[in-house]
Amino acid sequence: MSFKTRLATLVVTCITLAQAATAHEFWIAPEPYQIDAGDPIRAQLRVGSDFAGSPQSYFPQRFARFEVKMGDDVWEVEGRIGDIPAMDMVVEGEGLAVILHETKGDSLQYRTRELFESFVAHKDLTGTLERHAERGLPELEFREAYTRYAKSLVAIGDGEGADARFGLKVEVVAEANPYTDDLSEGFPVQVFYEGEPRREEQVEVFERAADGAVTVTRLRTDTEGRLSFPVTSGSTYLVDSIVMEDTGNDDPEAGPVWHSAWASLTFTVP
């Protein structure tokens, strides 16, 4: 890809991120999710809805963390500005590789009050509208900051290993290995916010079947932040959880008054 092409892609990427941020998911999409030892991990960063979205370029000014962990090893994801896919690199050894990506903060302003209210309702951000009124915030003239925390599970060679907590502010942790474990009883995950389980909160599970059809299921975590859902061989999954936080600022002219923190986890089932 030429420099001019990468630059044009970068501009489109920035515009896409700004437009998509209000209610669209952000996820890591490896191509494929299972590779042989010594083969490169190629993965797209995507923004979109219904598990379909635009690829985002490699742009280090927009992320705070982009790395791969496998066992005790960790590799920083490196690339050239504008690269698509954003990740294309070889890691040594074999096992379960966990790709981690944390964006740098950005912000947005809703075009209409209806968009804000529908987003809050769709993501089940309980109490947000009530707190908004209690804080004396304006109906529309305010900004929301947002940060994305994405993970993806890739099997290299035998794919042996386990996911873990890696210190993301909001994090979905797989409690099974989709490439090696028996999933006949479902796929278990636990969701954390600032190191504590997200208790009785909504989680969305997107399933893309082998024929490309996508279904969305809304579930709730239990009192330990856990839930389990059925999975199907040949399908790919995106697990999504969102927290809406007060920023501590009640003056819209001084900066964002809300911060949404988005967590995602992707994997496939052989």
Residue pairs with C-beta under 8 A, 6 or more apart in sequence:
1 9
1 82
1 83
1 84
3 82
5 82
6 57
6 80
6 81
6 82
6 83
7 82
9 57
9 82
9 84
10 57
10 59
10 81
10 82
13 54
13 56
13 57
13 59
14 59
14 62
16 47
16 54
16 56
17 47
17 56
17 62
17 106
18 106
18 108
20 47
20 48
20 53
20 54
21 47
21 106
21 108
21 146
22 108
22 110
22 115
22 119
23 49
23 115
23 118
23 119
23 122
23 123
24 47
24 48
24 49
24 53
25 47
25 48
25 49
25 51
25 53
25 206
25 238
25 240
25 262
25 264
26 45
26 46
26 47
26 103
26 148
26 150
26 262
26 264
27 45
27 46
27 51
27 53
27 150
27 152
27 238
27 240
27 264
27 266
28 43
28 44
28 45
28 46
28 87
28 99
28 101
28 150
28 151
28 152
28 264
28 266
29 43
29 44
29 45
29 46
29 152
29 266
30 41
30 42
30 43
30 44
30 99
30 152
30 154
30 266
31 42
31 43
31 44
31 85
32 268
33 152
33 153
33 154
33 155
33 236
33 267
33 268
34 154
34 155
34 159
34 179
34 268
34 270
35 41
35 154
35 155
35 156
36 156
36 157
37 93
37 94
37 156
37 157
38 90
39 90
39 156
40 88
40 89
40 90
41 68
41 87
41 88
41 89
41 90
41 91
41 97
41 99
41 154
41 156
42 85
42 87
42 88
43 85
43 86
43 87
43 99
43 152
43 154
44 55
44 56
44 84
44 85
44 86
44 87
45 55
45 56
45 85
45 86
45 87
45 101
45 150
46 53
46 54
46 55
46 56
47 53
47 54
47 56
48 54
50 206
50 214
50 216
51 206
51 207
51 208
51 214
51 216
51 236
51 238
52 214
55 84
55 85
55 86
56 84
56 86
57 81
57 82
57 83
57 84
57 86
58 79
58 80
58 81
58 82
58 83
58 84
58 86
58 87
59 81
59 82
59 86
60 66
60 81
61 104
62 103
62 104
62 106
63 101
63 102
63 103
63 104
64 102
64 103
64 104
65 100
65 101
65 102
66 76
66 77
66 86
66 87
66 100
66 101
66 102
67 74
67 75
67 76
67 77
67 99
67 100
68 74
68 75
68 77
68 89
68 91
68 97
68 98
68 99
68 100
69 97
69 98
69 100
69 166
70 91
70 93
70 95
70 96
70 97
70 98
70 156
70 161
71 93
71 95
71 161
73 91
73 92
73 93
75 89
75 91
77 86
77 87
77 89
77 99
78 89
79 86
79 87
79 88
79 89
87 99
91 97
91 156
93 156
93 157
94 156
94 157
94 158
94 159
94 160
95 156
95 157
95 158
95 159
95 160
95 161
96 153
96 154
96 155
96 156
96 159
96 160
96 161
96 162
96 163
96 177
96 179
96 180
97 153
97 154
97 155
97 156
98 151
98 152
98 153
98 154
98 163
98 164
98 166
99 150
99 151
99 152
99 154
100 150
100 151
100 166
100 168
101 148
101 149
101 150
101 151
102 147
102 148
102 149
102 150
102 168
103 147
103 148
103 149
104 147
105 145
105 146
105 147
105 259
106 145
106 146
106 147
107 143
107 144
107 145
107 146
107 255
107 256
108 143
108 144
108 146
109 141
109 142
109 143
109 144
110 116
110 119
110 140
110 144
112 140
113 139
113 140
116 140
117 129
119 125
120 128
120 129
120 244
123 202
123 242
123 244
124 201
124 202
124 218
125 242
125 244
128 244
128 258
131 246
132 258
135 246
135 250
135 257
136 250
137 250
137 252
137 257
138 252
141 252
142 252
142 256
142 257
142 258
143 252
143 255
143 256
143 257
143 258
144 256
144 257
144 258
144 259
144 260
145 247
145 255
145 256
145 258
145 259
145 260
146 259
146 260
146 261
146 262
147 169
147 259
147 260
147 261
147 262
148 262
148 264
149 168
149 169
149 170
149 171
149 261
149 262
149 263
149 264
150 263
150 264
150 265
150 266
151 163
151 166
151 168
151 171
151 172
151 263
151 264
151 265
151 266
152 265
152 266
152 267
153 163
153 174
153 177
153 178
153 179
153 265
153 266
153 267
155 179
155 180
158 180
159 177
159 179
159 180
160 177
160 180
161 177
162 174
162 177
163 173
163 174
163 175
163 177
164 173
165 171
165 173
165 192
165 195
168 192
168 263
169 193
169 194
169 261
170 191
170 192
170 193
170 198
170 241
170 242
170 243
170 261
170 262
170 263
171 191
171 192
171 263
172 189
172 190
172 191
172 203
172 239
172 240
172 241
172 263
172 264
172 265
173 189
173 190
173 191
173 192
173 265
174 187
174 188
174 189
174 265
174 267
175 188
175 189
175 190
175 226
176 183
176 187
176 188
178 187
178 231
178 267
178 268
178 269
178 270
179 270
183 231
183 269
185 228
186 228
186 229
186 230
186 231
187 228
187 229
187 230
187 231
187 237
187 269
188 226
188 227
188 228
189 203
189 226
189 227
189 228
189 239
189 265
190 197
190 221
190 224
190 225
190 226
191 197
191 198
191 201
191 203
191 221
191 225
191 226
191 227
191 241
191 263
192 198
192 225
193 243
193 261
196 225
197 221
197 223
197 224
197 225
197 226
198 221
198 225
198 241
198 243
199 221
199 222
199 223
199 224
199 225
200 220
200 221
200 222
200 223
201 220
201 221
201 225
201 241
202 218
202 219
202 220
202 241
203 218
203 219
203 220
203 221
203 227
203 239
203 240
203 241
204 216
204 217
204 218
204 219
204 239
204 240
204 241
205 216
205 217
205 218
205 219
205 229
205 237
205 238
205 239
205 240
206 214
206 215
206 216
206 237
206 238
206 239
206 240
207 214
207 215
207 216
207 217
207 231
207 232
207 235
207 236
207 237
208 214
208 235
208 236
208 237
208 238
209 215
209 232
209 234
209 235
210 234
210 235
217 229
219 227
219 229
220 227
221 227
231 237
231 269
232 269
233 269
233 270
234 269
234 270
235 268
235 269
236 266
236 267
236 268
236 269
237 265
237 266
237 267
237 268
237 269
238 264
238 265
238 266
239 264
239 265
239 266
240 262
240 263
240 264
241 262
241 263
241 264
242 260
242 261
242 262
242 263
243 260
243 261
244 258
244 259
244 260
245 258
245 259
245 260
245 261
246 257
246 258
246 259
247 255
247 256
247 257
247 258
247 259
249 255
249 256
249 257
250 257
251 257
